[in-house]
Amino acid sequence: MTDESRAADAPRRGKRGRRRKPRSKRKKALVITAWTAAGVAVLGGTGLGYVYFKLNGNIKGVDINAALGTDRPADVDNGSQDILVLGSDSRSGKNSKYGKDEGAARSDTAMIVHVYKGHKKASVVSIPRDTLITRPECPAKDGGTDRGGQRQMFNTAYEVGGPACAVKTVEKMSGIRMDHYVEVDFTGFKKLIDTLGGVEITSKKAIHDKDSHLDLEAGTHQLSGEQALGLVRTRHGVGDGSDLGRIQLQQAFIKALMNQVKDIDLFGNPKKLYDLADSATSAITTDSELDSVKDLYGFAGGLKGIGSGDMKMVTLPIQYDPADPNRVLPLEEADQQVWDALREDRPIPKSATEKSAGDKGNAGEVVTSD
């Protein structure tokens, strides 16, 4: 068996064990899969000497295991993987142009990516940021403990406790242990898209949203990083102005991004290859088991064969809150169908989302990659 096939078929890591890391006989390489607030990009990178250490130094890591300890679901060793992907909405620093922080940063976008055994297919479950949940007790950012509580918006978990609290909240909701964590903020996402040379999409209608700084006429566009960020953040330019419509746009953009990236001849352009690797590693924060070039290579090696047609994307089954139309509530029985399917490495049944308010609008049909 080759090193590459070992990476593709590697089992999920146990609590103490570590996954074998592929080696390259000629060069130390980097292939990164980053599910961002708006997309999934499979990127390539290569480097020797200082380049390797430069890329290693770019990556920010968070030790989720140390923060959460043993109060977590069992690590099921069935060959699948579950990754929590967050897009941060911090307005600090270079992100201040997008508005003023109301407290700390929150998770503007949240997706659970389940990679099935064999690493040929995946399911993506988007969690609406406005979902009211029971937030568990979490380690707080100030070093203390946040007690959590009922009827808390999902995205406040990141606000009060950062990545560790976001992971713990998802694990309490789903009963599924997250193998990995990936986070991208506004500035990192823009830089990544610009380094790619933009992403081509076709909009079937004009989209104008002053809040997300997006102005697009109907037609085909090569979106810059700024425009791409505006597209995945827009709530009022398409659909009913809710977060549910925005999720559909994000899912459509992911597919457009994946379709474009697979056609780029990265290895035929060493400079672009390095620029992409540099941008991607600078853009993300990961769990501590992915915070090196070698670990990212091993992780991404098993994911690079998954195309947009191999991904099933749904919104967590929800209903509008009768007490507040700006909030949504989980549909507990339907949600359990979703979590059971992922835990057992099965496709999400259609019956799980039939009664959900999510995935019902036409926002996702406005943007295509054709």
C-alpha positions as CSV (number, residue, x, y, z in Angstrom):
1,M,0.0,0.0,0.0
2,T,1.3,3.5,-0.9
3,D,1.7,6.3,1.6
4,E,-1.0,8.2,-0.2
5,S,-3.5,5.4,0.1
6,R,-2.7,5.0,3.8
7,A,-3.6,8.7,4.3
8,A,-6.9,8.3,2.4
9,D,-8.0,5.2,4.4
10,A,-6.6,6.2,7.8
11,P,-9.0,5.5,10.7
12,R,-10.1,8.1,13.0
13,R,-7.6,8.9,15.7
14,G,-8.3,7.5,19.2
15,K,-8.0,9.5,22.3
16,R,-4.2,8.9,22.6
17,G,-3.2,7.5,19.3
18,R,-2.0,9.5,16.3
19,R,-2.7,9.0,12.7
20,R,0.3,7.9,10.5
21,K,1.6,10.9,8.6
22,P,2.5,10.5,4.9
23,R,6.1,11.3,3.9
24,S,7.3,12.7,0.6
25,K,10.6,11.3,-0.8
26,R,11.4,14.4,-2.8
27,K,9.7,17.4,-1.2
28,K,7.8,18.2,1.9
29,A,4.4,19.1,0.5
30,L,1.2,20.7,1.8
31,V,-2.3,19.9,0.6
32,I,-4.9,21.8,2.6
33,T,-8.6,21.3,2.7
34,A,-10.2,24.3,4.4
35,W,-14.0,24.5,4.7
36,T,-14.4,28.3,5.2
37,A,-17.4,30.5,6.0
38,A,-18.2,30.3,2.4
39,G,-16.4,27.4,0.8
40,V,-14.3,24.4,0.6
41,A,-10.9,24.8,-1.1
42,V,-8.5,22.0,-1.7
43,L,-5.2,23.7,-2.1
44,G,-1.7,22.5,-2.8
45,G,1.7,23.8,-1.5
46,T,5.3,22.8,-1.6
47,G,8.4,24.1,0.1
48,L,11.9,23.3,1.3
49,G,13.9,24.8,4.2
50,Y,12.7,28.2,5.3
51,V,9.5,27.8,3.2
52,Y,8.5,24.8,5.3
53,F,9.0,26.6,8.5
54,K,7.3,29.7,7.2
55,L,4.2,27.7,6.5
56,N,4.4,25.9,9.8
57,G,4.6,29.2,11.6
58,N,1.5,30.5,9.8
59,I,-0.9,28.0,11.3
60,K,-2.6,28.9,14.6
61,G,-3.6,25.9,16.8
62,V,-6.0,25.4,19.7
63,D,-5.7,22.4,22.1
64,I,-9.3,21.3,22.2
65,N,-8.6,18.0,23.9
66,A,-6.8,19.8,26.8
67,A,-9.6,22.4,27.2
68,L,-12.5,19.9,27.2
69,G,-10.9,16.9,29.0
70,T,-12.9,13.7,29.2
71,D,-16.4,15.2,29.2
72,R,-16.9,14.3,25.5
73,P,-18.6,11.7,23.4
74,A,-16.8,8.5,22.7
75,D,-14.4,8.5,19.7
76,V,-16.0,6.0,17.4
77,D,-13.4,4.3,15.3
78,N,-15.3,3.5,12.1
79,G,-13.1,5.2,9.5
80,S,-15.2,8.3,9.3
81,Q,-14.3,11.9,10.4
82,D,-16.3,14.8,11.8
83,I,-15.0,18.3,11.5
84,L,-16.5,21.5,12.9
85,V,-15.9,24.4,10.6
86,L,-16.5,27.9,11.8
87,G,-16.4,31.4,10.2
88,S,-15.7,34.1,12.7
89,D,-17.5,37.4,12.5
90,S,-15.0,39.4,14.5
91,R,-15.0,43.1,13.6
92,S,-11.6,43.8,15.3
93,G,-8.5,44.9,13.4
94,K,-8.9,44.8,9.6
95,N,-12.4,43.4,10.0
96,S,-13.7,46.7,11.6
97,K,-15.1,47.9,8.3
98,Y,-17.9,45.4,8.5
99,G,-19.3,46.9,11.6
100,K,-18.8,47.3,15.3
101,D,-18.4,44.3,17.7
102,E,-21.3,43.8,20.1
103,G,-19.1,42.0,22.6
104,A,-16.6,39.4,21.4
105,A,-16.6,37.6,18.0
106,R,-19.2,35.0,17.3
107,S,-19.4,32.1,14.9
108,D,-21.0,33.7,11.8
109,T,-21.1,30.4,10.0
110,A,-21.0,26.9,11.4
111,M,-20.9,23.6,9.5
112,I,-20.3,20.0,10.6
113,V,-18.6,18.1,7.8
114,H,-18.9,14.3,8.1
115,V,-16.5,12.4,5.9
116,Y,-17.7,8.9,5.3
117,K,-15.6,5.8,5.6
118,G,-13.4,5.5,2.5
119,H,-13.3,9.3,2.2
120,K,-15.2,9.4,-1.1
121,K,-18.3,11.2,0.1
122,A,-19.3,13.7,2.7
123,S,-22.3,15.3,4.3
124,V,-22.4,18.9,5.5
125,V,-24.8,20.1,8.1
126,S,-25.1,23.9,8.5
127,I,-26.2,25.1,11.9
128,P,-28.1,28.4,11.8
129,R,-26.4,31.0,14.0
130,D,-29.8,32.1,15.4
131,T,-30.7,28.6,16.6
132,L,-31.8,28.7,20.3
133,I,-30.1,25.9,22.2
134,T,-29.2,24.9,25.8
135,R,-25.6,25.9,25.9
136,P,-23.5,23.7,28.2
137,E,-21.1,24.9,30.9
138,C,-17.8,25.8,29.1
139,P,-14.3,27.0,29.8
140,A,-14.6,30.8,29.3
141,K,-12.2,33.0,27.4
142,D,-11.2,34.9,30.6
143,G,-10.0,31.7,32.2
144,G,-13.1,31.1,34.3
145,T,-16.2,29.0,33.6
146,D,-19.3,30.1,31.7
147,R,-22.4,28.4,33.2
148,G,-24.3,28.2,29.9
149,G,-28.1,28.3,30.0
150,Q,-31.3,27.7,28.1
151,R,-32.5,29.6,25.0
152,Q,-29.0,30.8,24.1
153,M,-28.2,31.6,20.5
154,F,-25.9,29.0,19.0
155,N,-23.3,31.5,17.9
156,T,-22.8,32.8,21.5
157,A,-20.9,29.6,22.4
158,Y,-17.9,30.9,20.4
159,E,-18.4,34.4,21.9
160,V,-18.1,33.3,25.5
161,G,-15.6,30.4,25.2
162,G,-14.0,30.4,21.8
163,P,-13.3,27.2,19.8
164,A,-13.4,24.9,22.8
165,C,-16.9,26.0,23.8
166,A,-18.1,25.9,20.2
167,V,-16.9,22.3,19.9
168,K,-18.4,21.3,23.3
169,T,-21.8,22.9,22.3
170,V,-21.9,20.9,19.0
171,E,-20.9,17.7,20.8
172,K,-23.6,18.2,23.4
173,M,-26.2,18.9,20.6
174,S,-25.2,15.9,18.4
175,G,-23.7,13.3,20.7
176,I,-20.8,13.1,18.2
177,R,-17.2,13.7,19.0
178,M,-15.6,16.3,16.6
179,D,-12.3,14.9,15.3
180,H,-11.1,18.3,14.1
181,Y,-11.8,22.0,14.2
182,V,-11.1,24.6,11.4
183,E,-11.8,28.3,11.7
184,V,-11.5,31.2,9.1
185,D,-12.1,34.9,9.7
186,F,-13.2,37.6,7.3
187,T,-9.8,38.8,6.3
188,G,-8.3,35.4,5.9
189,F,-11.2,34.3,3.6
190,K,-10.8,37.4,1.4
191,K,-7.1,36.9,1.0
192,L,-7.6,33.2,0.1
193,I,-10.1,34.0,-2.6
194,D,-7.9,36.8,-4.1
195,T,-4.9,34.5,-4.2
196,L,-7.0,32.0,-6.1
197,G,-7.7,34.7,-8.6
198,G,-11.4,35.0,-7.7
199,V,-14.3,32.6,-8.1
200,E,-16.6,32.6,-11.0
201,I,-20.3,32.5,-10.3
202,T,-23.5,33.3,-12.2
203,S,-26.2,35.3,-10.5
204,K,-29.7,34.9,-11.9
205,K,-30.8,38.2,-10.3
206,A,-29.2,41.4,-9.1
207,I,-28.0,41.4,-5.5
208,H,-27.6,44.7,-3.6
209,D,-27.0,44.7,0.1
210,K,-25.4,47.7,1.8
211,D,-24.8,45.7,5.0
212,S,-22.6,43.1,3.3
213,H,-21.1,45.6,0.9
214,L,-22.3,43.6,-2.1
215,D,-23.5,45.0,-5.4
216,L,-23.9,42.5,-8.3
217,E,-26.0,42.8,-11.4
218,A,-27.5,39.6,-12.9
219,G,-25.0,37.7,-15.0
220,T,-21.6,36.0,-14.7
221,H,-19.0,37.5,-12.4
222,Q,-15.4,36.7,-11.3
223,L,-15.8,37.5,-7.6
224,S,-12.9,39.1,-5.8
225,G,-12.3,38.2,-2.1
226,E,-14.3,41.3,-1.0
227,Q,-17.2,40.4,-3.3
228,A,-17.1,36.7,-2.3
229,L,-17.3,37.7,1.4
230,G,-20.2,40.0,0.6
231,L,-22.0,37.1,-1.1
232,V,-21.7,34.6,1.7
233,R,-22.6,37.3,4.3
234,T,-25.6,38.8,2.6
235,R,-29.0,38.3,4.3
236,H,-31.1,41.1,2.8
237,G,-30.0,40.9,-0.9
238,V,-31.6,37.5,-1.6
239,G,-34.5,35.6,-0.2
240,D,-36.5,36.6,2.9
241,G,-33.6,38.3,4.7
242,S,-33.1,35.4,7.2
243,D,-30.0,33.5,8.1
244,L,-31.6,30.4,6.4
245,G,-31.4,32.1,3.0
246,R,-27.8,33.1,3.6
247,I,-27.0,29.4,4.4
248,Q,-28.3,28.4,1.0
249,L,-26.1,31.0,-0.7
250,Q,-23.1,29.7,1.3
251,Q,-23.7,26.2,0.2
252,A,-24.1,27.3,-3.4
253,F,-20.8,29.2,-3.2
254,I,-19.0,26.2,-1.7
255,K,-19.9,24.1,-4.8
256,A,-18.8,26.8,-7.2
257,L,-15.5,27.1,-5.3
258,M,-14.9,23.4,-5.3
259,N,-15.7,23.1,-9.0
260,Q,-13.2,25.9,-9.8
261,V,-10.3,24.7,-7.6
262,K,-10.3,21.2,-9.1
263,D,-9.5,22.7,-12.5
264,I,-6.5,24.7,-11.4
265,D,-3.1,23.3,-12.4
266,L,-1.3,24.3,-9.2
267,F,1.7,22.2,-9.7
268,G,2.4,23.8,-13.1
269,N,2.8,27.2,-11.3
270,P,5.2,26.9,-8.3
271,K,4.7,30.6,-7.3
272,K,0.9,30.3,-7.3
273,L,1.3,27.0,-5.4
274,Y,3.4,28.7,-2.7
275,D,1.1,31.8,-2.6
276,L,-1.9,29.6,-2.1
277,A,-0.3,27.6,0.6
278,D,0.9,30.7,2.4
279,S,-2.6,32.3,2.2
280,A,-4.4,29.2,3.3
281,T,-2.1,28.5,6.3
282,S,-2.4,32.1,7.4
283,A,-6.1,32.1,7.1
284,I,-7.0,29.2,9.4
285,T,-7.0,28.3,13.0
286,T,-7.2,24.6,13.7
287,D,-7.2,22.1,16.6
288,S,-3.7,21.2,17.8
289,E,-3.7,17.9,15.9
290,L,-3.8,19.8,12.6
291,D,-1.5,22.8,13.4
292,S,1.5,21.7,11.4
293,V,2.2,21.2,7.7
294,K,2.7,17.5,8.2
295,D,-0.6,17.0,10.1
296,L,-2.5,19.1,7.5
297,Y,-1.0,17.0,4.7
298,G,-2.1,13.7,6.3
299,F,-5.6,15.1,7.0
300,A,-6.1,16.6,3.6
301,G,-4.7,13.7,1.7
302,G,-7.8,11.6,2.5
303,L,-10.2,14.4,1.5
304,K,-8.9,15.7,-1.8
305,G,-10.9,13.2,-3.9
306,I,-14.2,14.5,-2.7
307,G,-15.9,16.7,-5.3
308,S,-18.9,19.0,-5.1
309,G,-21.1,16.2,-6.5
310,D,-20.0,13.9,-3.6
311,M,-21.3,16.2,-0.9
312,K,-24.8,16.3,0.5
313,M,-25.5,19.7,2.1
314,V,-28.4,20.3,4.4
315,T,-29.4,22.8,7.1
316,L,-30.0,21.4,10.6
317,P,-33.8,20.7,10.8
318,I,-35.4,23.7,12.6
319,Q,-38.6,25.7,12.9
320,Y,-39.2,29.4,13.5
321,D,-39.6,30.3,17.2
322,P,-43.2,31.2,17.9
323,A,-42.1,33.7,20.5
324,D,-39.5,35.4,18.2
325,P,-39.6,35.1,14.4
326,N,-35.9,36.2,14.3
327,R,-34.9,33.0,16.1
328,V,-35.2,29.3,15.2
329,L,-35.7,26.2,17.3
330,P,-34.3,22.7,16.7
331,L,-36.8,20.0,15.6
332,E,-35.6,17.5,18.1
333,E,-36.9,14.3,16.5
334,A,-35.7,15.3,13.0
335,D,-32.3,16.5,14.4
336,Q,-31.9,13.1,16.1
337,Q,-32.3,11.4,12.7
338,V,-29.5,13.6,11.4
339,W,-27.2,12.9,14.3
340,D,-27.9,9.1,14.3
341,A,-27.2,8.9,10.6
342,L,-23.8,10.6,10.9
343,R,-22.9,8.6,14.0
344,E,-23.6,5.4,12.2
345,D,-21.9,6.7,9.0
346,R,-25.1,6.5,7.0
347,P,-26.5,9.1,4.5
348,I,-28.9,11.6,6.1
349,P,-32.5,10.5,5.3
350,K,-34.7,12.8,3.3
351,S,-37.4,12.4,6.0
352,A,-35.2,14.3,8.4
353,T,-35.5,17.6,6.6
354,E,-39.0,17.3,5.2
355,K,-40.6,19.4,7.9
356,S,-37.7,21.8,8.4
357,A,-38.0,25.5,7.7
358,G,-34.4,25.3,6.4
359,D,-33.5,24.5,2.7
360,K,-37.0,25.7,1.6
361,G,-36.3,29.0,-0.1
362,N,-34.8,29.6,-3.5
363,A,-31.8,31.6,-2.4
364,G,-29.5,28.7,-3.3
365,E,-30.8,28.7,-6.8
366,V,-29.9,32.4,-7.4
367,V,-26.1,31.6,-7.6
368,T,-24.7,28.8,-9.8
369,S,-21.2,27.9,-11.1
370,D,-22.5,27.4,-14.6
